[in-house]
Amino acid sequence: MQKYDFQCRKALLSDDIQAIAKYLHLTDPYIYPGICHNPADEEWVRLISCCSKTEDNIFNIDNLSVVLHDDNIIGILCVVPCGRKLNFLSDTYDLSKDFIDMLKPVTDGYFDPLISESFSYSGFNITNVCVDCNYRNRGIGGIIMSDCIENYGHQILHLDVIAANKPAVNLYKRFGFEITNEYCGFSGDDTKLPCYHMIRTPSNEK
């Protein structure tokens, strides 16, 4: 078996929060650019830093895993426990009014429905997966999913994926996920965005 010089582990508060914020931002081409275009935006990094330290937040550090190469973060995974009322934005975060105004459509259109949906599930919900574009096609997606299933695969796993993202859909299928629903996801404008909801049960071991 080919060896890879990559490590996937749970995130730590001592990790590079700018790198974590960057890869969370790059997770989706529609959602996070609706908040700010620059993954290094100071207020975006501050938001993610606050979220990582806030209990029952979707981006709490306990929900995050990172992929490392030579001790540098090159990817991110966020898995949230279902059946718990999570949060995203708090009035206590020191953010400008302009930034909060940009957050509101994404919070209303994406985060609030996502959190409500996760509350109705059992098991865990994979909400964010990202690998640095310079490291793709090197098997890192498989490493991330293997680590995820090792940690959470004893329960039902949920995820949502853009239907046109065939490499991601095929990766998830390889790890036992099945498409259970097709719907139009949040795009931030009038763009129709077909998405799949996929589920993996412990009985779907490959």
N, C-alpha and C positions, 0 to 999 in steps of 0.2 A: 504494500500500500504506500502511495506517495505521501511523504511527510511535508507538512506545511509549517512555516515559521510564524504561526498566528496563535493567539490565545483569546478565548472568550471567557469572561468572568463577570461577576456582579460589579456594578459601578460602586465607587466610593466617593464620599464627600470631598476627599482630597484629590480626586481626578480633575483633569483640566476641564473646567466648566465651559470654557469657550468652545472646545472641541465637541463636547456633548451637545451644546446649543446648536452648533453648526450642523451636526448630522441629524438632529431632530428636525431642523429647518429643511434640510434636503430630503427628508422622508417623502414628501409629497409635492408635486409641482403646482398644485392648486391651493392647498390649504394655507401653508405658512407664508408663501409670497403675498397672500392677501393681508397679512399682518405687516410685513416689511420685506423688502426685496433683498436685503443684505443679511446673510446668516451671521455676520459679525456685528450687526447693529447692537449698540450698547444697551438699549432698553430690552431687546430680545434676550440678550445674554443675562441681564439682570432678572428678567422674568423667569427664565429657566433656572437660574440660581435660587431664586425664592421658592419656586415650585419644588425643587429638589429637596428643600429643607422643611417643606410643609406636610404635615401628617394628612393622610387620605387625599393627597393630590395625585392626579393622573401621572405626573412626572416626578413623583417622589423618588428619591434615590433608590429605595428598596424595589422599585418597579423597573429599574434600568439595568441593562447589561452593556458592556462595551467589548469591542474587538480591538486587540492590540497587535501592533507590529513594531518590534524594537522599542517597546514601552510607549509608543505613540498610538493614540486612539484613531482608528480608521473606520469605525462603524459603530452602530448603536442598535439596541433592541429594547423595546418597551413592552412589558407584559403586565396587565393590571388584573387584580383579583375581581371576579364578577360577584354580584350580589352585595357590594358595598357602595355606599353613596360617596363617590369621589368628587373632587372639585378641580377647577383649573385656575380661575382668576380669583384673587382675593383683594378686598379693599385696602388691605394693609401693605400691598406692594407699592413701592415708590416709583410709580410710572407717570409719565406726562399725560395730560388730557388727550392730546393728539394721538398718542400711542394707544390709549384705552379706546378711543373712538375707532381706530383701525382694528382693534381686537374684537369689538362688539359683533360685527357681522359674522366673523369666523366662530366666535363663541356661540352665538345664537344658531348659526347654520350647521356647525360641525361638532364642537365640543359638547354642548348641552345634549344633543341627540345621542352622541357616542356614549356619554356617561350614563344617560338614562337607559340606553340599550344594554350596556354592560351590566347595569343593576338588575336587569330582568333575566340574565343568563346565569348558568351555573358553570363552575370551572374558572378558566382564565381567558382573557381577551388580548391577543397580540395587536397592539395599536400602531407600532412604529418599527420599521426595519429599514436600515440604510447601510450601504457599504460605499466607501470612497470610490469614485469612478475610476481612479487610477489602479484600483486593486480588484476590479471585477474580472470575472472569468478565471478566477484562480481558486475556486472551490470554497470561498468564504461564506457564501450563502448557505451551503451545506453544513459548514462548521457552526454557524449561528443556529440553524434549525436543530441540529443534533444536540447542541447545548440546551436549547429551549425545551426540547422534548425530554431530555434527561432530567431537567428541573421541574417541569410542569406537566409532562405528558401522562402522568398518572390520573389526570382529570381531563374533562372535555376542554379542548382549545378552540377558540373562535378567532377569526380574522376577516378583514375586508380588504379587497384588492381591486384596483382598476382593471376591468376586463381586458383591456388592450395590452396590459403588461404581461404578455405571454410567458417570458422567462420566469417571472415571479409565480404566476399561476402554476406553471409546470413544476417549479421547485416545491411548492406547497403540496401539490398532488403526489410528488415523489415521497413526501414524508407523511402521507396518509390523510391529507385534507381532502374533503369532498365539497363540491359546490352545492349549496342548499337553497340559494336564492340569488336572483339577479334584480338589480334595482338601479335607479339613477342617483348617483352620489352628489355630494356638495362640490361645486366647482367655483363658487364665488361670483358667477355671472350666469348667463342664460345657456352656457355650454352644456349640452347633454353629456353626461359622464356615466356610461354603463359600468357598474361595479358588481362584483360577486361577494356574497357572504359565504365563507367556507368554514367547515367544522371538522375537527379531528377528534375521534373518541379513542379511548385506550384500546378498544378492540380493533382499531384500524392500523395496528402495527404492521410495518412492511418487512 
